[in-house]
Amino acid sequence: MKENIYDQDDFFIAYSQFPRSVDGLNVAGQWPALQSLLPNFQSKSILDLGCGWLVTVGIVYMQQSMARKK
């Protein structure tokens, strides 16, 4: 079986300290542009059919958007 570099403790520790890993979307340069394209998710139902980073970003944004509007 091929080894996954994320399974190496030294790599994982270093990777987990990158600004993007620590501060998430707050340091993602593309986030303001992407966020401006997203609709208001208040009172909406969401069906997640994808996987990967962009879907995760969308889910996080939707959760934050709904929490702010309560």
Backbone torsions as a table, in degrees:
resi	resn	phi	psi	omega
1	MET	NA	136.9	-179.3
2	LYS	-71.4	137.0	-179.1
3	GLU	-76.7	141.7	176.7
4	ASN	-96.7	124.1	-176.8
5	ILE	-60.0	-27.1	178.9
6	TYR	-68.6	-16.4	177.1
7	ASP	-79.3	-10.6	177.7
8	GLN	-83.3	121.7	-174.6
9	ASP	-54.8	-45.7	-177.1
10	ASP	-64.8	-39.4	177.7
11	PHE	-66.3	-47.7	-177.3
12	PHE	-61.5	-41.4	179.2
13	ILE	-62.9	-45.9	179.3
14	ALA	-64.2	-44.8	-179.3
15	TYR	-62.6	-38.8	-177.5
16	SER	-70.2	-10.8	179.3
17	GLN	-98.7	-2.4	176.0
18	PHE	-60.4	146.6	179.7
19	PRO	-52.3	-39.7	-178.3
20	ARG	-66.1	-33.5	178.8
21	SER	-74.6	-30.6	-177.3
22	VAL	-85.8	-47.8	-172.4
23	ASP	-104.4	-1.8	174.8
24	GLY	56.0	-131.7	-174.5
25	LEU	-66.4	-21.0	-179.3
26	ASN	-62.7	-22.1	179.8
27	VAL	-114.7	10.1	178.1
28	ALA	-84.7	111.5	-176.8
29	GLY	-58.2	-32.9	-177.5
30	GLN	-83.2	-8.8	-173.2
31	TRP	-61.2	-46.4	-179.9
32	PRO	-58.5	-40.5	179.6
33	ALA	-67.4	-44.0	179.1
34	LEU	-65.3	-43.2	-179.1
35	GLN	-61.2	-35.8	-179.2
36	SER	-67.4	-19.4	179.5
37	LEU	-87.0	-15.1	-176.1
38	LEU	-84.4	143.0	178.4
39	PRO	-78.3	174.3	173.7
40	ASN	-74.7	126.1	-176.5
41	PHE	-99.3	6.5	179.0
42	GLN	-59.9	131.5	178.6
43	SER	63.5	26.7	179.3
44	LYS	-110.6	153.9	171.4
45	SER	-101.7	140.0	-176.2
46	ILE	-119.6	131.6	173.4
47	LEU	-112.4	114.4	-178.4
48	ASP	-90.5	111.1	-179.8
49	LEU	-108.2	3.3	-174.5
50	GLY	-118.2	-174.5	174.9
51	CYS	-148.3	162.8	177.6
52	GLY	108.0	-178.2	-171.8
53	TRP	-63.0	-45.7	-176.3
54	LEU	-62.7	-39.1	177.6
55	VAL	-64.8	-41.9	178.3
56	THR	-61.0	-43.1	178.1
57	VAL	-59.6	-45.2	179.4
58	GLY	-61.8	-41.4	179.7
59	ILE	-65.3	-45.1	178.8
60	VAL	-60.3	-45.3	-179.9
61	TYR	-61.4	-44.0	-179.3
62	MET	-62.3	-42.9	179.3
63	GLN	-63.1	-44.0	179.1
64	GLN	-65.8	-40.5	-179.8
65	SER	-62.6	-44.7	-179.4
66	MET	-68.9	-37.3	-179.6
67	ALA	-66.7	-37.5	-179.5
68	ARG	-67.1	-28.8	-172.3
69	LYS	-93.1	1.7	179.2
70	LYS	-80.1	NA	NA
